[in-house]
């Protein structure tokens, strides 16, 4: 139970485990969701859909949108194995207009060229008074080879993100900058690891970006090797300390990711 509370669900036998940065973000996501009454939720770019498993257990009616065929097949298989009634779609359904009380898009917007257009489309799916919970990588000055590997178009600044919400018709409730210091250190290490494969210092072309995006949500090749250590008592103690350490810096610009909560007026 302690592992599930701290680490969340995983599927190591299927090649997917949570990365430390995912777990730092997950902690803040769960904190934000604690005040939201269970409702119909749509996770855009849901990857394996394992976060939706946790919401389903809390009473949310869960739907996932995932354009990567490999990710959608894995998400469907994991939900069926767990016996959770989660519906996954490769494209939006016609009856989504003003349907969902909660939208989530975690590490998705940075992959989309027309980010404002995407936000406006998502708003059309939101019921009156609905919430949008969104995360993106922070600070364009920290662009690195891992961004290229993941298929990113850009990173964001706080005011830029707030302006996009306003232009799309959302009212910002709060924006946190999470991850400091552990995620910052891990990102630097990952940037060095990917630098030999992806030497571009600017976003790649559309075809390459789409392929990178499709793999980034489910590729945990490196993380699977380290997962036994993360699950160990010292690993969990380090993660718990990192979760506590990021909290004093959420209102600063020290972290490497933003988590934003907005509302449909």
N, C-alpha and C positions, 0 to 999 in steps of 0.2 A: 504493500500500500504506500509506503514511504517513497519507493522508487517511482510509482505512478504519479504521486503528487508532485514530486520534484522534476522528474524526467518526462512525464507524460507517456503516451503509448508509443511503441516502436514495433518494427517488423524486421528484425535483423535477418531472419530466414529468407525474406524477400529482398534483401539488400538495401533496406532503408532504416536509418536510425536518426534521431535528432542531433543536429550539430549544436555546439555550445551557444553560438549566436542565436540560433532558433530558440533555445531554451531561455536565454535572457529576454528575448522578445515575448515568448510564450508567457512568462511570468507577468509581464505588463499587460498582455492581452487578457489574461484571466482576471487581473485586477480590474480592468475596464469592464469586463463582462459581468462582474459580480453585481453591478447595480442595474443591469438590464434584465427586464422581465422576459422569460422564455417566449419566443414568438417564431414566426417563419424566418429563417436565416438563409441567405445565399452567400456562399464563399466563392468569389471570383478568382480563378487560378488556384484551385484548391490542392493541386499536387496529389499526394497520396490520400488526402481527405481525412487524415487521422485527427486533425483538430476538430473536425465535425463529429467524430466519435465522442469526444469529450462534451461537446455541446448537446448532442443527442441524449447523453446520459443526464444532462441537466434539464431536459424537457423541451429543448428547441426542436422544431420541425426543420430538418436540414436538407438543403439542396446544394450541389456543387457544380460549378462551371469550369471545365478544364479542356483546353483545345489540344493539348498533347495526347495523342492516342495512347502512348505507352503509359503515361501517368493515369489517364482515365481508366484503362484496363486494370492497372494495379489498385487504384482506389476502389473500383467496383468489387474486385476480388477480396480486398481486405474487409470491406463493409459486409459482404456476404458471409465471409468466414466468422466475423464477429456477431452476425445476426442483427445488425443495425439497419433500420429502414431509411437509408440515405439515398437520394436520387441524384445521379450524375448526368450531366449534359455536355455535349461537345459544342453546342451553340445555344443562344438564348431561345426560350420558348415564347410563342405569341402571347400567352396569358400572364406574362411576368409584370405587366404594367401596374405600378402602385401595389405590388403584392407583398413585398418583404418588409418586415419590421426592423431587420438588421441586415446590413450588407458588410461583408468583410473582403478586403483585397490586400493581402499581406505579401509584400515584395512582388508586386504586379505592375504598378503604374510606371515604374522606371523602364519597363520593357516596351512601352507603347509610344509610338511616334507622336500621335495626336492624343496627348494625355487629357487635355481639356474636353475633347470630344468623347473620350471614354467616360470621364466623370459625369458628363451630361447624360450619356446613355444610362449609366448606373442609377442616376437620380430618378430617371423615368421608371425604374423598377422598384423604387422605394415608396412605401406607404407614407401617408402624412404623419409627421412626427418621428419617422424612422431614424435610426442611427447608421452611420458609416464608420467602420473601424478600418484604418488603412496604415500600412507601413511602407517606407521607402528607405533606400540608403541615403545617408546625409553627406553633404559637402562635396561639391564638384571638384574642389581642389584635391580631394583624396581619390580621384579616379585612378584606377590601376588595372593590372592585367586580369584580376579576378572579375572585374566588371565586364571585361570583354568576354571571358569564359562564360559568364552567366547570361550574356545577351542583353545587357543594359544599353539604353539609349542615353541616359543621363543619371546624375545624382541630384539631390534637391537641397535647397536652403529653406529655412523655416518660413520666412516671409513669402517666398515663391510658392510654397505649398499652401499657405493660408490664402494667397491671392487666387490660386486655382480653385480652391473650395468655394470662395465667394463668387467667382465667375460662373461656376457650375450650379449655383443655387443652394449650396450648403452653408450652414452657420457653424463655425468652428467652436468647439467646446474646449479642447485643449490639444496641445502638441507637445510631446515629450521627446527628448533626445536620449536614447538609451544605449547601453552597451559599454560605457566606460567603466573600468579600463580594460577588461578582459577581451571584449570583442575588437577593440582597437588593436591590441597586440596580435590577436589571431588573424586579423585582416592583413596586417603587415607580413606575417609569415606566409599567408596564402598568396599574397601578391608576388612574393619572391618565388613561390612554388610554380605559379602559373606564368611567370614572366618568360620562361624559356619557350612556352607554347604559344603565347599570345603577346607579342611585342608591341601591338598597336597602342597608341596613347589617345586614341579617339574612337568613337563607336564604330563597329564594323558595318558592312552592308546588310541590307534587309534579309537576304537569304541566309547568310551566315548567322545573323542575330536570331532569326526564328529557330534555327537548328540548335543554337546554344541555349535559347530559352526553353525549348522542349526538354533538354536533358537536365537543366539546372535544378528543376524541382524535385527530381527523383534520384539524381546521381549522388550517392553517399559512399563512394568507393573508399575514400580516405577515412571517413568517419566510422565506417563499420570496423575498421582495424583497431580503432581506439576506443570503441564503445565499451568493451569489458572494463577498461580502466575508468571510464566515466561512471560506470555503474558501481564501481568499488566504493568502499567507505571513504578513502581519501579523495576519490574523484567527486563524489557527492558533496563532501565537505567543502571542496574547492568551489564547486558550482554554487552551493548555498552562500558562500562568502562573496562570490562575484555578484550574485543577485542582490545581496545587501549593499555591496559597494557601489552599484550603479545608481541607487536611489537618491543620494544627495546631489547628483549631477543631472537629473532629468530635466531641470529647468535651464540648464546651461547648454552650450554647444560642444561639450566635450566628447559626446558619444559618436558613433558612426552610423546611427540609424534613427529615423523619426517614427514615432507611433502617434497617429492623430485620431481623434474622435470628433465627429461632426454630426450635425442633426439636420434633417429636412424641416425647415420652419413650418 
